[in-house]
């Protein structure tokens, strides 16, 4: 395989689901890792100018918002999750926007990118999504802290894959980054990757706990070297989650890794992305830094629970000229 997307038809949905060649990883290159720097002031200046430079309106905005929907990992990660809640979430994943709005937009059949749940909810989600072609992603390895015994973290991955999860969102040990123990981080990530088997693995860096953008850049690179298919900003449980400077830092690490190895690694911002405006800004950043190839569910996802509702409100305004109340866009 050459790293380009392959297409298969989603069963029963008539929509293409795409995959990319897996990131095979590479031996740990400590010289490369230690050479990586991040200029915070330049990164922050770059991000501060983005929203004003890259705004879209009217029909173009509606098209971009529909694209954003197709890139959402629709998520529920609450202690009070139930099979019923997950079933409703999956129904929303299949039909994320009211049928009349999609018909008016010419976007019939639009779905989200995936559904993301805890391990205990993987089997109910797989059952609820049967025939849709939508993958189930499971958070794993002692999410969100990642501090359970290592053998249990590895075993949890295997249990989720056996239950039907096609994507595994693992959390790294932040202490390895904070102490500069890149060998330990590489070995941990490589073992998580091996435990995933054929399931794609997203490495959650928990960037709000890594201390600096330089650490974010280096951790991104090490996880990619160890075979991560995606790198993800946050668990959504930290006090600081997905920010544009962190996203830009991670995207440039992805770009550098692709230039060196030819492998395309995906990117997933998660936590705090709740408005249509936020989504459009992130899409603009991805397009500018990584290019159009990354505007695909195979290479970019939003980790979000409330984003979809605001996008649906904006689409209704585009179609009808009026904003609706939030309760009109229920989970299902």
C-alpha positions, 0 to 999 in steps of 0.5 A, a space after each residue: 500500500 502507498 499511504 493513499 486512502 482506500 475506499 469501501 462502501 459502507 454497508 447499508 449507507 451508500 457512503 464511502 468509508 476510507 482507510 489509510 495505510 497503517 503507520 508502520 513506525 520506525 526505530 526510535 531516533 533520539 537525535 531527531 527527538 532531542 533536536 525538536 524545538 517549539 517557538 511558543 511566541 511564533 506559534 501563538 502569533 500564527 494561531 491568533 491571526 487564523 480566525 480573521 484570515 480564514 472565515 467562510 460564509 453562506 453556502 460555503 460555510 454550510 458545506 464546511 459544516 457538513 464536512 465537520 459533521 463527517 469528521 466527528 467522533 461522537 462521544 459519551 464518556 460519563 460515569 452515568 453512561 447506560 446502554 440506552 444513552 449509547 443507543 441514542 448516541 448511535 442513532 444520532 451518529 447514523 442521522 446527525 441532522 434532521 432529514 429535512 435539513 439534509 434534503 435541503 442541503 443536498 447531503 442525504 446520507 451524511 453521518 459522523 465519523 465514529 462513536 467513542 465510548 468506554 470499554 463497557 459500552 463498546 458491545 452496545 455501540 457495535 450492536 447499535 451501529 450494525 450495518 452502518 459501516 461506522 466504527 466504534 472507538 474505545 478509550 483505553 489504557 486506564 483512561 483518563 489518567 493512564 496510571 493503572 498497572 501496565 498489564 491491565 492497560 494492555 489487557 484492556 486494549 485486547 478486551 475492547 478489540 475483542 468486543 468489536 472496537 475498530 479504533 482504540 484511543 490510548 493514553 500515554 504516561 505523562 511522566 515519561 514526557 515530563 522526565 524526558 524518558 523517551 525510550 520508556 514512552 516509545 516502548 509503552 506506545 509500541 506495546 499498545 500498538 501491538 496489542 491493538 492488532 488490526 484496530 487503529 490506535 490514537 495516542 492521547 497526549 494529554 497536552 495540558 499536562 505536558 508542561 511545554 509545547 516542546 514536550 508536546 512536539 517531542 511526545 508527538 514524534 515519539 508516539 508516531 515513531 512507535 506506530 501511532 495511527 493518530 495523535 490526539 490532543 487531550 482526554 477532555 478531562 484536563 483543565 486545558 484541552 485542545 488549543 490552537 497552539 497545541 494543535 499547530 505544534 502537533 500538526 507540524 510534527 505530523 508534517 515533519 514525520 510525513 516528510 521524513 517517512 512518507 507515512 500519513 498520521 492522523 490528528 484529533 483535537 478533543 475537549 472544549 470544541 463546542 461551536 461551529 465557529 470552533 470547528 471551522 477554525 480547526 478545519 482551516 488550520 488543518 487545510 493550511 498546515 497539512 493539506 486537503 488530504 487530511 480533511 478526511 475521516 481517515 486522517 482527522 477527527 473531532 473528539 466532541 460531545 456537544 459540537 454537533 448540536 451547534 452545527 445543526 443549529 447553524 445549518 437550520 439557520 442556513 436553510 430557514 433563516 432562523 435559529 432554533 432552540 437547542 432542545 430542537 436538536 436532541 441527541 436522538 
